[in-house]
């Protein structure tokens, strides 16, 4: 993301399975950024839902 100021954003840490502020764990194990703690807490659900939607779109396109 470059040098963008991400202070005040939240991340989901895959190592600790918790929500962290920007200055938490190293970014290689985090998902984000999110604007709120609640959004970050749902990170894995958001990914799963997007994958289901993309899979359905692919299946419709292919067949």
Rosetta silent file (secondary structure, phi, psi, omega in degrees, C-alpha in Angstrom):
SEQUENCE: XXXXXXXXXXXXXXXXXXXXXXXXXXXXXXXXXXXXXXXXXXXXXXXXXXXXXXXXXXXXXXX
SCORE:     score description
SCORE:     0.000 S_00000001
   1 L     0.000    0.297  176.774    0.000    0.000    0.000 S_00000001
   2 L    78.547 -144.061 -175.261    2.941    2.302   -0.077 S_00000001
   3 L  -101.296   17.380  178.637    3.355    5.127    2.387 S_00000001
   4 L   -58.174  138.765  178.223   -0.354    5.731    2.982 S_00000001
   5 L   -78.398  112.967 -177.955   -1.148    6.601    6.610 S_00000001
   6 L  -106.107   15.465  175.961   -3.198    3.688    7.937 S_00000001
   7 L   -57.825  134.426  179.639   -3.382    4.904   11.527 S_00000001
   8 L    92.972   -1.863  177.162   -6.877    4.258   12.856 S_00000001
   9 L   -95.588  164.063 -178.240   -7.497    1.212   10.668 S_00000001
  10 E  -122.780  151.287 -175.056   -8.076   -2.310   11.901 S_00000001
  11 E  -135.099  151.799  173.483   -6.677   -5.618   10.719 S_00000001
  12 E  -100.887  119.131 -179.273   -7.447   -9.292   11.283 S_00000001
  13 E   -88.919  119.413 -179.927   -4.336  -11.153   12.433 S_00000001
  14 L   -73.166  -27.058  178.332   -4.301  -14.725   11.146 S_00000001
  15 L   -67.778  -45.304 -174.356   -1.600  -15.759   13.634 S_00000001
  16 L  -102.332   -6.969 -178.694   -3.565  -14.711   16.719 S_00000001
  17 L    53.478   45.991  179.498   -7.076  -14.846   15.218 S_00000001
  18 E  -139.217  165.362  174.355   -7.832  -11.426   16.640 S_00000001
  19 E   -87.704  137.582 -179.916   -8.482   -7.880   15.486 S_00000001
  20 E  -132.597  154.083  171.505   -5.535   -5.536   15.804 S_00000001
  21 E   -73.928  173.618 -178.251   -4.900   -1.854   15.213 S_00000001
  22 L   -52.092  -38.694 -175.391   -2.556   -0.784   12.433 S_00000001
  23 L   -87.398   25.617  177.814    0.500   -0.985   14.684 S_00000001
  24 L   -80.949 -142.683 -178.331   -0.121   -4.668   15.552 S_00000001
  25 L   -59.146  167.360  177.086    1.632   -7.705   14.068 S_00000001
  26 L   -60.170  146.470 -171.162    3.553   -7.640   10.804 S_00000001
  27 H   -70.069  -13.385 -178.719    1.350   -7.250    7.762 S_00000001
  28 H   -68.032  -15.703  179.354    2.334  -10.555    6.128 S_00000001
  29 H  -116.449   18.606 -175.596   -0.121  -12.368    8.427 S_00000001
  30 E  -121.533  154.518  176.177   -2.924   -9.805    8.442 S_00000001
  31 E  -115.248  130.865  179.323   -6.049   -9.120    6.436 S_00000001
  32 E   154.955 -170.148   10.970   -7.149   -5.533    5.975 S_00000001
  33 E   -86.945  158.312  174.134   -7.315   -2.670    6.326 S_00000001
  34 E  -124.345  152.422 -179.077  -10.840   -2.227    7.662 S_00000001
  35 L   -76.729  -28.243 -177.425  -12.468    0.967    8.913 S_00000001
  36 L  -129.777  160.549  176.003  -13.967   -0.617   12.026 S_00000001
  37 H   -63.584  -38.406 -179.006  -13.143   -3.376   14.489 S_00000001
  38 H   -62.091  -42.651  177.726  -16.447   -5.072   13.614 S_00000001
  39 H   -63.231  -43.071  179.822  -15.550   -5.250    9.911 S_00000001
  40 H   -64.411  -36.847 -179.733  -12.113   -6.682   10.744 S_00000001
  41 H   -64.617  -25.936  179.920  -13.680   -9.267   13.061 S_00000001
  42 L   -96.474   14.788 -174.237  -15.753  -10.538   10.110 S_00000001
  43 H   -54.703  -47.242 -177.633  -12.766  -10.727    7.747 S_00000001
  44 H   -68.132  -36.359  175.833  -12.854  -14.502    7.287 S_00000001
  45 H   -65.782  -40.134  178.583  -16.634  -14.482    6.774 S_00000001
  46 H   -62.275  -43.723  178.563  -16.271  -11.685    4.219 S_00000001
  47 H   -63.369  -44.920 -179.749  -13.647  -13.666    2.315 S_00000001
  48 H   -61.740  -42.337  179.601  -15.772  -16.827    2.383 S_00000001
  49 H   -65.583  -43.295  177.756  -18.830  -14.963    1.097 S_00000001
  50 H   -62.322  -40.950  178.015  -16.863  -13.322   -1.701 S_00000001
  51 H   -63.110  -41.385  176.559  -15.410  -16.684   -2.712 S_00000001
  52 H   -61.022  -43.817 -179.943  -18.914  -18.226   -2.844 S_00000001
  53 H   -64.270  -45.286  179.463  -20.122  -15.326   -4.984 S_00000001
  54 H   -63.905  -40.822  178.027  -17.133  -15.535   -7.325 S_00000001
  55 H   -62.316  -41.437  178.433  -17.517  -19.313   -7.652 S_00000001
  56 H   -65.502  -41.263  178.300  -21.203  -18.894   -8.535 S_00000001
  57 H   -64.474  -41.503  177.543  -20.377  -16.200  -11.093 S_00000001
  58 H   -62.874  -43.730 -179.736  -17.689  -18.431  -12.634 S_00000001
  59 H   -63.503  -40.283  179.133  -20.078  -21.391  -12.810 S_00000001
  60 H   -66.782  -38.868 -179.068  -22.746  -19.256  -14.482 S_00000001
  61 H   -69.373  -38.926 -177.505  -20.250  -17.880  -16.998 S_00000001
  62 H   -76.161  -23.847 -170.929  -18.845  -21.303  -17.810 S_00000001
  63 L  -134.731    0.000    0.000  -22.063  -23.059  -18.171 S_00000001
